[in-house]
Amino acid sequence: MKGSRVFLRSLYVSALVLSIAACSSVPQSSQAKEGNKAEQPGILSSLLKSAKPVAVPAGTEIAIVLDQSISSEQARSGDPFDASVAAPVVVDGKTVIPKGAHVQGIVVEARASGRLKGVARLRLALNSVEIAGKSYDLQTTSLTRSGQNHDKRNWVLIGGGTGVGTAIGALAGGGKGAAIGAAVGAGAGTATAAATGKKELVLPAESQLSFKLSQPVSIEVKS
């Protein structure tokens, strides 16, 4: 009889302990769930606040530095080129395009220099900028660079050849020899100009160029 009472008492104590443990565990799990629910809106709100679109208006200047050289002799219309933003673009006190952002441009026109005529020409524009791993399309005004005009140099070479030929012809055969010498000298001068007259245009790497947006662009900026 005494043993059964001890057994019942032990069973009662065990049940009481299990009941207390169950009751204490329920609020903790509910509190954890409530804590998770409370955290979720915070995460969503932080994500929404982390990036907001900022409109960069048309006419905004974008200064870039070429990452590569571009030659009027080697480039072709439609060729891409790489560059980096030289100075940050700031709108309403916010840096929208940071310095060093990768930029891709396009060769709109490339014209090689002729030997006797035809000035070298390059026309460039920007296509896109990459910010925080995201690419944004750009529409900018084109930038044109032209090489030197070699007409004056050609006239000097041709004229110099004529003068030398005339002098040699005069010494060799008088007036008739002078006329022949002038013709020969002019031909030699023209040949020299044709051989050396090309004046290509080269924009070396690290050249700084400036473009302006022709259309506005919306860029996400972290708040």
N, CA and C of each residue as an Amber inpcrd file, in Angstrom:
protein
   669
   0.8350000  -1.1940000   0.0000000   0.0000000   0.0000000   0.0000000
   0.8700000   1.2440000   0.0000000   1.8920000   1.1890000   0.8600000
   2.8060000   2.3200000   0.9380000   3.5510000   2.5110000  -0.3780000
   3.9240000   1.4120000  -1.0290000   4.6400000   1.4980000  -2.3090000
   3.7900000   2.1100000  -3.3890000   2.5160000   1.8080000  -3.3980000
   1.6400000   2.3790000  -4.4300000   1.4740000   3.8730000  -4.2380000
   1.4680000   4.3300000  -2.9700000   1.3480000   5.7640000  -2.7210000
   2.5970000   6.5070000  -3.2260000   3.7580000   5.9140000  -2.9720000
   5.0120000   6.5210000  -3.4360000   5.0290000   6.6010000  -4.9630000
   4.5720000   5.5320000  -5.6030000   4.5220000   5.5050000  -7.0680000
   3.6040000   6.5770000  -7.6160000   2.4050000   6.7220000  -6.9970000
   1.4280000   7.7280000  -7.4430000   1.9800000   9.1340000  -7.2420000
   2.6810000   9.3140000  -6.0820000   3.2470000  10.6390000  -5.8180000
   4.3210000  10.9880000  -6.8580000   5.1520000  10.0210000  -7.2070000
   6.1970000  10.2430000  -8.2170000   5.5870000  10.5460000  -9.5700000
   4.5200000   9.8130000  -9.8840000   3.8440000  10.0350000 -11.1630000
   3.2380000  11.4210000 -11.2240000   2.7010000  11.8820000 -10.1070000
   2.0810000  13.2130000 -10.0340000   3.1360000  14.3000000 -10.2020000
   4.2930000  14.1320000  -9.5390000   5.3780000  15.1230000  -9.6390000
   5.8950000  15.2050000 -11.0740000   6.0300000  14.0390000 -11.6950000
   6.5220000  14.0230000 -13.0820000   5.5530000  14.7370000 -14.0110000
   4.2670000  14.4710000 -13.8380000   3.2560000  15.1340000 -14.6720000
   3.2600000  16.6280000 -14.4560000   3.4590000  17.0520000 -13.1930000
   3.4930000  18.4740000 -12.8750000   4.6870000  19.1520000 -13.5420000
   5.8500000  18.4840000 -13.4860000   7.0640000  19.0470000 -14.1160000
   6.8840000  19.1840000 -15.6230000   6.3230000  18.1530000 -16.2690000
   6.0860000  18.2010000 -17.7140000   5.1140000  19.3020000 -18.0720000
   4.0930000  19.5140000 -17.2390000   3.1000000  20.5470000 -17.4920000
   3.7180000  21.9330000 -17.4200000   4.5780000  22.1220000 -16.3950000
   5.2430000  23.4230000 -16.2400000   6.1800000  23.6870000 -17.4120000
   6.9020000  22.6500000 -17.8220000   7.8310000  22.8150000 -18.9510000
   7.0910000  23.1440000 -20.2360000   5.9340000  22.5130000 -20.4550000
   5.1430000  22.7710000 -21.6580000   4.6060000  24.1860000 -21.6590000
   4.1560000  24.6320000 -20.5110000   3.6020000  25.9840000 -20.4200000
   4.6780000  27.0360000 -20.6480000   5.8830000  26.7860000 -20.1370000
   6.9590000  27.7650000 -20.2930000   7.4900000  27.8150000 -21.7240000
   7.3810000  26.6870000 -22.4500000   7.8950000  26.6450000 -23.8240000
   6.9600000  27.3060000 -24.8070000   5.6890000  27.3210000 -24.5590000
   4.7220000  27.8970000 -25.5000000   4.9200000  29.3830000 -25.6780000
   5.0550000  30.1740000 -24.6190000   5.2700000  31.6190000 -24.8050000
   6.5540000  31.9230000 -25.5640000   7.6120000  31.1320000 -25.3150000
   8.8670000  31.3910000 -26.0140000   8.7200000  31.2210000 -27.5100000
   8.0250000  30.1330000 -27.9300000   7.8430000  29.9130000 -29.3660000
   6.9680000  30.9950000 -29.9660000   5.9370000  31.3800000 -29.2110000
   5.0580000  32.4350000 -29.7290000   5.8030000  33.7520000 -29.8060000
   6.6700000  34.0010000 -28.7870000   7.4590000  35.2250000 -28.8270000
   8.4150000  35.2130000 -30.0100000   8.9960000  34.0440000 -30.2920000
   9.9140000  33.9410000 -31.4330000   9.1880000  34.2270000 -32.7330000
   7.9450000  33.6730000 -32.8460000   7.1740000  33.9160000 -34.0600000
   6.8360000  35.3960000 -34.2020000   6.4400000  35.9950000 -33.0500000
   6.1110000  37.4120000 -33.0970000   7.3400000  38.2400000 -33.4530000
   8.5210000  37.7740000 -32.9280000   9.7500000  38.4870000 -33.2650000
  10.0660000  38.3940000 -34.7370000   9.8520000  37.2040000 -35.3080000
  10.0870000  37.0400000 -36.7510000   9.1580000  37.9080000 -37.5610000
   7.8770000  37.9590000 -37.1110000   6.9160000  38.7930000 -37.8210000
   7.3100000  40.2580000 -37.7310000   7.8610000  40.6180000 -36.5780000
   8.2590000  42.0190000 -36.4110000   9.4730000  42.3470000 -37.2730000
  10.3520000  41.3420000 -37.4630000  11.5450000  41.5830000 -38.2650000
  11.2470000  41.6690000 -39.7500000  10.2750000  40.9010000 -40.2150000
   9.9800000  40.8480000 -41.6510000   9.6330000  42.2110000 -42.2320000
   8.7340000  42.9770000 -41.6310000   8.4530000  44.2990000 -42.1860000
   9.6930000  45.1810000 -42.2150000  10.5830000  45.0230000 -41.2100000
  11.8070000  45.8230000 -41.1880000  12.7000000  45.5050000 -42.3630000
  12.8100000  44.2360000 -42.7130000  13.6380000  43.8330000 -43.8540000
  13.0630000  44.3820000 -45.1490000  11.7490000  44.2550000 -45.3240000
  11.1050000  44.7460000 -46.5390000  11.2560000  46.2520000 -46.6640000
  11.0350000  46.9480000 -45.5430000  11.1410000  48.3990000 -45.6000000
  12.5640000  48.8450000 -45.9060000  13.5580000  48.1030000 -45.3570000
  14.9530000  48.4610000 -45.6380000  15.3030000  48.2260000 -47.0980000
  14.7330000  47.1630000 -47.6810000  14.9820000  46.9030000 -49.0980000
  14.3610000  47.9890000 -49.9630000  13.1600000  48.4240000 -49.5710000
  12.4930000  49.4590000 -50.3420000  13.2290000  50.7880000 -50.2360000
  13.8280000  51.0170000 -49.0610000  14.5190000  52.2760000 -48.8550000
  15.9410000  52.2490000 -49.4070000  16.4530000  51.0660000 -49.7030000
  17.8530000  50.9560000 -50.0880000  18.1390000  51.5460000 -51.4650000
  17.1780000  51.5310000 -52.3640000  17.4110000  52.0540000 -53.7090000
  16.1750000  52.7860000 -54.2130000  16.3840000  54.0330000 -54.6210000
  15.2960000  54.8360000 -55.1790000  15.7290000  55.3930000 -56.5240000
  14.8370000  55.4020000 -57.5150000  15.2020000  55.9460000 -58.8280000
  15.3540000  57.4630000 -58.7830000  16.4310000  57.9450000 -59.3790000
  16.6850000  59.3750000 -59.4860000  16.7870000  59.7200000 -60.9640000
  16.0590000  60.7250000 -61.3890000  16.0540000  61.1220000 -62.8010000
  17.2330000  62.0550000 -63.0720000  18.0680000  61.6440000 -64.0040000
  19.1840000  62.4860000 -64.4420000  18.7160000  63.2220000 -65.6930000
  18.5870000  64.5420000 -65.6370000  17.9630000  65.2720000 -66.7450000
  18.8310000  65.3550000 -67.9950000  18.1790000  65.5820000 -69.1210000
  18.9010000  65.8230000 -70.3740000  19.7650000  67.0720000 -70.2140000
  20.9080000  67.0560000 -70.8560000  21.8430000  68.1640000 -70.7380000
  22.8970000  67.9550000 -69.6710000  22.7280000  66.9240000 -68.8320000
  23.7200000  66.6350000 -67.8030000  25.0310000  66.1950000 -68.4520000
  26.1290000  66.7590000 -67.9940000  27.4360000  66.4530000 -68.5680000
  28.0360000  65.2150000 -67.9140000  28.6000000  64.3490000 -68.7290000
  29.2920000  63.1530000 -68.2440000  30.7180000  63.1890000 -68.7920000
  31.6700000  63.3700000 -67.8990000  33.0880000  63.3900000 -68.2890000
  33.6560000  61.9820000 -68.1390000  34.3680000  61.5390000 -69.1580000
  34.9220000  60.1860000 -69.1410000  36.4100000  60.2070000 -69.4880000
  37.0750000  59.1150000 -69.1190000  38.4750000  58.9050000 -69.4870000
  38.5520000  57.6180000 -70.2980000  39.1630000  57.6820000 -71.4650000
  39.2580000  56.5090000 -72.3280000  40.1290000  55.4360000 -71.6810000
  39.6440000  54.1980000 -71.7260000  40.4330000  53.0600000 -71.2540000
  41.3150000  52.4830000 -72.3630000  41.1440000  52.9820000 -73.5760000
  41.8810000  52.4580000 -74.7330000  42.1000000  53.5890000 -75.7160000
  43.0260000  53.3960000 -76.6410000  43.2500000  54.3860000 -77.6900000
  42.2920000  54.1220000 -78.8610000  41.9400000  55.1810000 -79.5700000
  41.0560000  55.0730000 -80.7320000  41.7270000  55.7920000 -81.8950000
  41.9120000  55.0990000 -83.0140000  42.5990000  55.6470000 -84.1820000
  41.6320000  55.7670000 -85.3520000  41.7320000  56.8720000 -86.0740000
  40.8830000  57.0750000 -87.2520000  41.2220000  56.0830000 -88.3580000
  42.4310000  55.5550000 -88.3360000  42.8600000  54.6070000 -89.3700000
  42.3400000  53.2040000 -89.0870000  42.2620000  52.8260000 -87.8040000
  41.9010000  51.4620000 -87.4450000  40.4350000  51.3050000 -87.0450000
  39.8390000  52.3410000 -86.5140000  38.4530000  52.2390000 -86.0330000
  37.4750000  52.1830000 -87.2020000  36.3230000  51.5760000 -86.9410000
  35.2460000  51.4960000 -87.9210000  33.9400000  51.9530000 -87.2640000
  33.0470000  52.4860000 -88.0580000  31.7530000  52.9110000 -87.5260000
  31.0430000  51.7200000 -86.8800000  30.5480000  51.9130000 -85.6650000
  29.8730000  50.8440000 -84.9430000  30.7590000  50.1290000 -83.9490000
  32.0720000  50.3930000 -83.9700000  32.9770000  49.7590000 -83.0160000
  32.6910000  50.2620000 -81.6000000  32.7010000  49.3710000 -80.5950000
  32.5390000  49.8210000 -79.2080000  33.8820000  50.2640000 -78.6360000
  33.8260000  51.0600000 -77.5900000  35.0430000  51.3980000 -76.8480000
  34.7070000  51.4920000 -75.3670000  35.7160000  51.2980000 -74.5240000
  35.5380000  51.2940000 -73.0720000  36.1260000  52.5590000 -72.4650000
  35.4730000  53.0250000 -71.4140000  35.9360000  54.2240000 -70.7230000
  35.4710000  54.1750000 -69.2680000  35.9410000  55.1360000 -68.4710000
  35.5510000  55.2340000 -67.0670000  35.0900000  56.6590000 -66.7830000
  34.1430000  56.7980000 -65.8660000  33.6400000  58.1190000 -65.5020000
  34.7470000  58.8840000 -64.7820000  35.0490000  60.0990000 -65.2590000
  36.1640000  60.8820000 -64.7230000  35.7770000  61.6830000 -63.4880000
  34.5030000  62.0520000 -63.3670000  34.0380000  62.8500000 -62.2240000
  32.6250000  62.4220000 -61.8820000  32.2730000  62.3710000 -60.5940000
  30.9210000  61.9320000 -60.2130000  29.8470000  62.8620000 -60.7560000
  28.7160000  62.2700000 -61.1210000  27.5570000  63.0470000 -61.5560000
  26.6070000  63.1660000 -60.3680000  26.3270000  64.3910000 -59.9540000
  25.5300000  64.6470000 -58.7520000  24.2220000  65.3280000 -59.1390000
  23.1060000  64.8040000 -58.6100000  21.7790000  65.3780000 -58.8410000
  21.1100000  65.5990000 -57.4890000  20.7450000  66.8460000 -57.1950000
  20.0910000  67.1930000 -55.9260000  20.8960000  66.7130000 -54.7190000
  22.2010000  66.8640000 -54.8030000  23.0660000  66.4960000 -53.6960000
  23.3770000  65.0210000 -53.5780000  22.8520000  64.2030000 -54.4850000
  23.0860000  62.7590000 -54.4550000  23.9950000  62.3530000 -55.6220000
  24.9800000  61.5270000 -55.3140000  25.8540000  61.0080000 -56.3690000
  25.1210000  59.9130000 -57.1200000  24.7620000  60.2160000 -58.3450000
  23.9790000  59.2790000 -59.1650000  24.9060000  58.3610000 -59.9580000
  25.9530000  58.9450000 -60.5250000  26.9500000  58.1560000 -61.2710000
  28.2970000  58.3840000 -60.6040000  28.8480000  57.3760000 -59.9330000
  30.1090000  57.5780000 -59.2100000  31.3120000  57.6440000 -60.1390000
  32.3550000  58.2770000 -59.6530000  33.6110000  58.3130000 -60.3840000
  34.1590000  56.8960000 -60.5200000  34.6800000  56.5720000 -61.6910000
  35.2450000  55.2520000 -61.9380000  34.2600000  54.2470000 -62.4960000
  32.9590000  54.6100000 -62.5900000  31.9640000  53.6880000 -63.1480000
  32.3230000  53.3590000 -64.5970000  32.1380000  52.0890000 -64.9630000
  32.4850000  51.6500000 -66.3220000  31.4650000  52.1740000 -67.3240000
  31.9770000  52.7110000 -68.4200000  31.1400000  53.2620000 -69.4900000
  31.5050000  52.5680000 -70.7970000  30.4960000  52.2790000 -71.5950000
  30.7520000  51.7710000 -72.9430000  30.2230000  52.7790000 -73.9560000
  31.0630000  53.0580000 -74.9460000  30.6780000  53.9900000 -75.9980000
  30.6920000  53.3220000 -77.3540000  30.3890000  54.1100000 -78.3760000
  30.3630000  53.5960000 -79.7450000  31.0030000  54.6110000 -80.6830000
  31.7290000  54.0940000 -81.6650000  32.2890000  54.9440000 -82.7160000
  31.1860000  55.1870000 -83.7450000  30.6560000  56.3860000 -83.7550000
  29.5760000  56.7250000 -84.6840000  30.1150000  56.8720000 -86.1050000
  31.2990000  57.4710000 -86.2180000  31.9120000  57.6730000 -87.5350000
  33.4280000  57.6220000 -87.3910000  34.0780000  56.9910000 -88.3320000
  35.5420000  56.9470000 -88.3730000  35.9870000  57.1170000 -89.8260000
  36.8040000  58.1390000 -90.0670000  37.2750000  58.3850000 -91.4300000
  38.7900000  58.5640000 -91.3920000  39.4780000  57.7330000 -92.1560000
  40.9390000  57.8010000 -92.1890000  41.3920000  58.9950000 -93.0190000
  42.6080000  59.4310000 -92.7780000  43.1810000  60.5450000 -93.5320000
  43.5880000  60.0940000 -94.9280000  43.3750000  60.9630000 -95.9230000
  43.8850000  60.7020000 -97.2680000  45.3370000  61.1280000 -97.3560000
  45.9820000  60.7960000 -98.4590000  47.3940000  61.1680000 -98.6190000
  47.5430000  62.5940000 -99.1470000  46.7060000  62.9760000-100.0900000
  46.7850000  64.3230000-100.6360000  45.6290000  65.2010000-100.1790000
  44.4900000  64.5960000 -99.8300000  43.3510000  65.3500000 -99.3250000
  42.4780000  64.4130000 -98.4960000  41.6000000  65.0080000 -97.7180000
  40.7400000  64.2190000 -96.8440000  41.2570000  64.2240000 -95.4160000
  40.5440000  64.9190000 -94.5260000  40.9770000  65.0710000 -93.1320000
  40.4390000  63.9130000 -92.2940000  41.2780000  63.3600000 -91.4230000
  40.8600000  62.2910000 -90.5170000  39.7640000  62.8030000 -89.5830000
  38.8510000  61.8910000 -89.2320000  37.7010000  62.3110000 -88.4320000
  37.2170000  61.1590000 -87.5540000  36.8520000  61.4830000 -86.3150000
  36.2560000  60.5260000 -85.3870000  35.0410000  61.1770000 -84.7270000
  33.9530000  60.4140000 -84.6620000  32.7550000  60.8900000 -83.9630000
  32.3150000  59.8010000 -82.9990000  32.2000000  60.1480000 -81.7170000
  31.9280000  59.1820000 -80.6590000  30.6650000  59.5510000 -79.8850000
  30.0760000  58.5480000 -79.2420000  28.9280000  58.7590000 -78.3540000
  28.9670000  57.6880000 -77.2680000  28.2250000  57.9100000 -76.1800000
  28.1540000  56.9350000 -75.0950000  26.9000000  56.0890000 -75.2250000
  27.0310000  54.8030000 -74.8680000  25.9260000  53.8490000 -74.9860000
  25.3240000  53.4590000 -73.6440000  26.1880000  53.2090000 -72.6520000
  25.6920000  52.6980000 -71.3750000  26.6890000  52.9770000 -70.2650000
  26.1860000  52.9060000 -69.0120000  27.0300000  53.0340000 -67.8360000
  26.6270000  51.9370000 -66.8520000  27.6070000  51.3520000 -66.1770000
  27.3470000  50.2730000 -65.2230000  27.5510000  50.7850000 -63.8000000
  26.5070000  50.6360000 -62.9770000  26.5470000  51.1140000 -61.5970000
  26.0530000  50.0020000 -60.6810000  26.8750000  49.6160000 -59.7190000
  26.5180000  48.5800000 -58.7490000  26.0450000  47.3040000 -59.4440000
  26.7230000  46.9350000 -60.5260000  26.4100000  45.7010000 -61.2320000
  25.2200000  45.7890000 -62.1690000  24.6020000  46.9590000 -62.2900000
  23.4560000  47.1140000 -63.1750000  23.7950000  48.0770000 -64.2930000
  23.4010000  47.7310000 -65.5290000  23.7060000  48.5470000 -66.7010000
  22.5190000  49.4470000 -67.0450000  22.8150000  50.7060000 -67.3490000
  21.7910000  51.6790000 -67.7290000  22.1130000  52.2130000 -69.1280000
  21.1260000  52.1930000 -70.0020000  21.3100000  52.7150000 -71.3530000
  21.4180000  54.2380000 -71.3190000  22.3070000  54.7640000 -72.1550000
  22.5050000  56.2100000 -72.2500000  22.2940000  56.6680000 -73.6840000
  21.7450000  57.8610000 -73.8290000  21.6730000  58.5400000 -75.1230000
  22.3310000  59.8980000 -74.9390000  23.4570000  60.0870000 -75.6300000
  24.2240000  61.3170000 -75.4600000  24.4430000  62.0160000 -76.7950000
  24.8490000  63.2650000 -76.6970000  25.2930000  63.9770000 -77.8900000
  26.5970000  63.3400000 -78.3610000  26.8890000  63.4670000 -79.6440000
  28.1340000  62.9030000 -80.1780000  29.2540000  63.9330000 -80.0790000
  30.4520000  63.4210000 -79.9500000  31.6470000  64.2610000 -79.8540000
  32.4900000  64.0290000 -81.1040000  32.8620000  65.1110000 -81.7810000
  33.6180000  65.0060000 -83.0320000  35.0200000  65.5650000 -82.8660000
  35.9940000  64.8260000 -83.3580000  37.3870000  65.2790000 -83.4030000
  37.8950000  65.1060000 -84.8250000  38.5830000  66.1210000 -85.3240000
  39.1200000  66.0790000 -86.6870000  40.6290000  66.2370000 -86.6530000
  41.2970000  65.5850000 -87.6120000  42.7450000  65.6930000 -87.7190000
  43.1440000  66.9900000 -88.3930000  44.4390000  67.1530000 -88.6230000
  44.9540000  68.3710000 -89.2360000  44.7700000  68.3420000 -90.7470000
  44.5370000  69.5370000 -91.3040000  44.4290000  69.6840000 -92.7450000
  45.8470000  69.7340000 -93.3180000  46.1440000  68.8650000 -94.2950000
  47.5110000  68.8070000 -94.8210000  47.6620000  69.5110000 -96.1590000
  46.7060000  70.3610000 -96.5660000  46.8320000  71.0700000 -97.8480000
  48.0620000  71.9710000 -97.8740000  48.2700000  72.7370000 -96.7840000
  49.3990000  73.6660000 -96.7510000  50.7140000  72.9070000 -96.8560000
  50.8120000  71.8040000 -96.1400000  52.0380000  71.0030000 -96.1700000
  52.2750000  70.4420000 -97.5670000  51.1910000  69.9860000 -98.2260000
  51.3430000  69.4680000 -99.5900000  51.8330000  70.5380000-100.5380000
  51.3000000  71.7620000-100.4080000  51.7350000  72.8500000-101.2880000
  53.2130000  73.1720000-101.0600000  53.6500000  73.0930000 -99.8020000
  55.0620000  73.3480000 -99.5230000  55.9320000  72.2820000-100.1810000
  55.5240000  71.0110000-100.0560000  56.3070000  69.9330000-100.6440000
  56.3310000  70.0210000-102.1600000  55.1600000  70.2570000-102.7580000
  55.0800000  70.3290000-104.2280000  55.8080000  71.5570000-104.7470000
  55.5780000  72.7040000-104.0660000  56.2370000  73.9480000-104.4840000
  57.7420000  73.8620000-104.3290000  58.1800000  73.2370000-103.2330000
  59.6170000  73.0810000-103.0290000  60.2380000  72.2100000-104.0990000
  59.5340000  71.1620000-104.4930000  60.0380000  70.2880000-105.5460000
  60.1330000  71.0230000-106.8700000  59.1550000  71.8730000-107.1420000
  59.1680000  72.6470000-108.3890000  60.3510000  73.5970000-108.4310000
  60.6000000  74.2800000-107.2910000  61.7110000  75.2330000-107.2410000
  63.0520000  74.5610000-107.4390000  63.2540000  73.4270000-106.7960000
  64.5220000  72.7080000-106.9510000  64.6850000  72.2220000-108.3820000
  63.5970000  71.7070000-108.9820000  63.6680000  71.2210000-110.3620000
  63.9740000  72.3420000-111.3330000  63.3870000  73.5040000-111.1110000
  63.6400000  74.6500000-111.9960000  65.1010000  75.0570000-111.9360000
  65.6590000  75.1060000-110.7380000  67.0630000  75.5130000-110.5820000
  67.9970000  74.5280000-111.2740000  67.7170000  73.2430000-111.0910000
  68.5770000  72.2380000-111.7380000  68.4260000  72.3150000-113.2470000
  67.2110000  72.4760000-113.7510000  66.9930000  72.5510000-115.1930000
  67.6430000  73.7760000-115.8040000  67.6190000  74.9020000-115.1020000
  68.2340000  76.1240000-115.6220000  69.7310000  75.9500000-115.7530000
  70.3170000  75.3090000-114.7720000  71.7500000  75.0750000-114.8530000
  72.1040000  74.1200000-115.9880000  71.2250000  73.1750000-116.2770000
  71.5240000  72.1620000-117.2830000  71.2480000  72.6530000-118.6900000
  70.1880000  73.4220000-118.9000000  69.8570000  73.7320000-120.2820000
  69.1310000  75.0230000-120.4970000  69.3190000  76.0370000-119.6670000
  68.7030000  77.3260000-119.9030000  67.2110000  77.3020000-119.6740000
  66.4980000  78.1300000-120.4880000  65.0580000  78.2810000-120.2960000
  64.3050000  76.9960000-120.5220000  64.6370000  76.2840000-121.5920000
  63.9470000  75.0290000-121.8760000  64.2100000  74.0210000-120.7710000
  65.4500000  73.9860000-120.3330000  65.7910000  73.0720000-119.2520000
  65.0810000  73.4340000-117.9710000  64.8520000  74.7480000-117.7360000
  64.1490000  75.1850000-116.5360000  62.7170000  74.6950000-116.5490000
  62.0530000  74.7750000-117.7240000  60.6740000  74.3170000-117.8270000
  60.5720000  72.8240000-117.5650000  61.5030000  72.0780000-118.1550000
  61.4940000  70.6260000-117.9490000  61.7640000  70.3090000-116.4890000
  62.7420000  71.0310000-115.9310000  63.0860000  70.7950000-114.5370000
  61.9310000  71.1060000-113.6060000  61.1640000  72.1550000-113.9190000
  60.0210000  72.5170000-113.0830000  58.9870000  71.4120000-113.0890000
  58.7160000  70.8370000-114.2670000  57.7370000  69.7520000-114.3690000
  58.1940000  68.5340000-113.5950000  59.4740000  68.2100000-113.7700000
  60.0150000  67.0530000-113.0600000  59.9820000  67.2940000-111.5620000
  60.3580000  68.4980000-111.1630000  60.3730000  68.8230000-109.7440000
  58.9920000  68.7770000-109.1300000  57.9860000  69.2680000-109.8550000
  56.6130000  69.2260000-109.3550000  56.1530000  67.7940000-109.1660000
  56.5270000  66.9370000-110.1310000  56.1480000  65.5260000-110.0030000
  56.7900000  64.8820000-108.7990000  58.0500000  65.2100000-108.5690000
  58.7450000  64.6560000-107.4160000  58.1300000  65.1510000-106.1240000
  57.7590000  66.4370000-106.0970000  57.1390000  67.0050000-104.8920000
  55.7970000  66.3660000-104.6000000  55.0110000  66.1280000-105.6190000
  53.7090000  65.4750000-105.4550000  53.8770000  64.0620000-104.9320000
  54.8720000  63.3510000-105.4730000  55.1230000  61.9890000-105.0130000
  55.5210000  61.9910000-103.5420000  56.3340000  62.9660000-103.1450000
  56.7490000  63.0540000-101.7400000  55.5490000  63.3270000-100.8420000
  54.6720000  64.2330000-101.2710000  53.4830000  64.5540000-100.4820000
  52.5750000  63.3390000-100.3610000  52.4190000  62.6000000-101.4380000
  51.5600000  61.4210000-101.4100000  52.1210000  60.3490000-100.4920000
  53.4560000  60.2710000-100.4350000  54.0810000  59.2310000 -99.6200000
  54.0580000  59.5710000 -98.1370000  54.0720000  60.8450000 -97.8120000
  54.2090000  61.2380000 -96.4050000  53.0540000  62.0820000 -95.8940000
  52.0310000  62.2850000 -96.7010000  51.0100000  63.2750000 -96.3570000
  49.9010000  62.8200000 -95.4400000  49.7870000  61.5370000 -95.1040000
  48.6860000  61.0780000 -94.2600000  48.8330000  61.6110000 -92.8410000
  47.7380000  62.1310000 -92.2980000  47.7460000  62.6640000 -90.9410000
  46.5790000  62.0410000 -90.1770000  46.8270000  60.8850000 -89.6060000
  45.7730000  60.1800000 -88.8810000  45.5000000  60.8500000 -87.5330000
  44.3000000  60.6300000 -87.0530000  43.8750000  61.1540000 -85.7590000
  43.8700000  60.0080000 -84.7500000  44.5440000  60.1840000 -83.6300000
  44.6020000  59.1580000 -82.5810000  44.2230000  59.7940000 -81.2470000
  43.2200000  59.2150000 -80.5980000  42.8720000  59.6040000 -79.2340000
  43.4970000  58.5680000 -78.3090000  44.5640000  58.9090000 -77.6110000
  45.2500000  57.9130000 -76.7800000  44.4560000  57.5530000 -75.5310000
  44.7790000  56.4100000 -74.9430000  44.1860000  56.0210000 -73.6720000
  44.4770000  57.1020000 -72.6370000  43.5550000  57.2790000 -71.6940000
  43.6160000  58.3070000 -70.6580000  43.1860000  59.6800000 -71.1750000
  42.7790000  59.7680000 -72.4470000  42.2320000  61.0380000 -72.9320000
  40.9030000  61.3220000 -72.2360000  40.7000000  62.5590000 -71.8130000
  39.4500000  62.9310000 -71.1450000  38.5210000  63.6050000 -72.1490000
  37.3030000  63.0900000 -72.2430000  36.2890000  63.6140000 -73.1610000
  35.0220000  63.9180000 -72.3740000  34.1800000  64.7560000 -72.9500000
  32.9560000  65.1350000 -72.2530000  31.7530000  64.9940000 -73.1820000
  30.6780000  64.4210000 -72.6550000  29.4390000  64.2310000 -73.4040000
  28.2770000  64.8100000 -72.5930000  27.1500000  65.0350000 -73.2570000
  25.9440000  65.4910000 -72.5720000  24.7830000  64.5640000 -72.9000000
  23.9610000  64.2830000 -71.9040000  22.7830000  63.4450000 -72.1300000
  21.8180000  64.1630000 -73.0670000  21.3890000  63.4650000 -74.1120000
  20.3690000  64.0240000 -75.0050000  18.9690000  63.6080000 -74.5640000
  18.8920000  62.5590000 -73.7400000  17.6300000  62.0910000 -73.1660000
  17.8430000  61.8100000 -71.6800000  16.8330000  62.0880000 -70.8300000
  16.9950000  61.8030000 -69.3910000  17.0910000  60.3030000 -69.1420000
  17.7060000  59.9430000 -68.0260000  17.8380000  58.5420000 -67.6560000
  17.5570000  58.4100000 -66.1630000  16.8440000  57.3440000 -65.7840000
  16.5100000  57.0810000 -64.3810000  17.4710000  56.0470000 -63.8260000
  18.1650000  56.3990000 -62.7440000  19.1750000  55.5230000 -62.1430000
  18.8380000  55.3060000 -60.6760000  18.9040000  54.0510000 -60.2290000
  18.6240000  53.7280000 -58.8350000  19.7930000  54.1330000 -57.9470000
  19.4650000  54.8470000 -56.8920000  20.4820000  55.3430000 -55.9670000
  20.1270000  54.8890000 -54.5640000  21.0920000  54.3360000 -53.8290000
  20.8720000  53.9150000 -52.4590000  20.7130000  55.1140000 -51.5550000
  19.6990000  55.0540000 -50.6960000  19.4360000  56.1670000 -49.7930000
  20.3240000  56.0980000 -48.5700000
